[in-house]
Amino acid sequence: MTKPEARGAHGLQVLPGEERRRSQRVIIRVPVTIEFAVGGKKATVKATTASVNDHGAMLLCSRGFAVEAKLQVENDRSHQKQLCRVTRTPFESAEGYLIPVEFGEPAPSFWGISFPPTNWKPPDD
């Protein structure tokens, strides 16, 4: 008997390590602009978040990025910017690429939301 795949937001498979968090993950769509280098020149692409936490986000974008790629993410609502890196291979979905990114240092105020306490668990249905 095989174990069923864990599913996260949007019915997508939860990537390895998703269940281990340093801070609470919040499922929220925030528009962002990703800045990156291509051939020594700056380029940008629009994206949204699938989930966020104090340490980064899961971005939903029309293109993927290599593991360890350095990106600058701008919160389009607040215009704050954070440097980050891609932590794992992006997962291609019907909506685009899910890209896990980690900030250089925790930034709890970057997303403009209050996070639940670390010991918070959603109620069982």
Residue pairs with C-beta under 8 A, 6 or more apart in sequence:
5 13
5 14
6 13
6 14
6 18
6 19
7 13
7 14
8 14
8 18
8 51
9 27
9 50
9 51
10 50
10 93
10 95
12 91
12 93
12 98
13 91
15 88
15 91
15 98
15 100
16 88
17 88
21 53
22 53
22 54
22 55
23 53
23 54
23 55
23 106
23 108
23 115
23 118
24 53
24 115
24 116
24 117
24 118
24 120
25 51
25 52
25 53
26 51
26 52
26 53
26 111
26 113
26 115
26 116
27 50
27 51
28 49
28 51
28 52
28 111
28 113
29 48
29 49
29 50
30 48
30 49
30 52
30 57
30 75
30 76
30 77
30 111
31 46
31 47
31 48
31 76
31 77
32 46
32 47
32 48
32 49
32 57
32 59
32 73
32 74
32 75
32 76
33 44
33 45
33 46
33 47
33 73
33 74
33 76
34 44
34 45
34 46
34 47
34 59
34 61
34 71
34 72
34 73
34 74
35 42
35 43
35 44
35 71
35 72
35 73
35 74
36 42
36 43
36 44
36 45
36 65
36 69
36 70
36 71
36 72
37 43
37 70
45 61
45 62
45 63
47 59
47 60
47 61
47 62
47 96
47 99
48 59
48 60
49 57
49 58
49 59
49 60
49 111
50 57
50 58
50 59
50 60
50 98
51 57
51 58
52 58
52 111
52 113
53 115
54 106
54 107
54 108
54 115
55 102
55 103
55 106
56 84
56 87
56 100
56 101
56 102
56 103
57 73
57 100
57 101
57 111
58 98
58 99
58 100
58 101
59 73
59 98
59 99
59 100
59 101
60 93
60 95
60 96
60 97
60 98
60 99
61 90
61 96
61 97
61 99
62 96
62 97
63 96
63 97
64 89
64 90
64 92
64 97
64 99
65 71
65 86
65 90
65 97
65 99
66 86
67 86
67 87
67 88
67 89
68 85
68 86
69 85
69 86
70 83
70 84
70 85
71 83
71 84
71 85
71 86
71 101
72 81
72 82
72 83
72 84
73 81
73 82
73 84
73 101
74 80
74 81
75 81
75 82
75 110
75 111
75 112
77 112
78 110
78 112
80 110
82 103
82 104
82 107
82 110
83 103
83 104
84 101
84 102
84 103
84 104
85 101
85 102
85 104
86 99
86 100
86 101
87 100
87 101
87 102
88 100
90 97
90 98
90 99
90 100
91 97
91 98
92 98
103 110
108 115
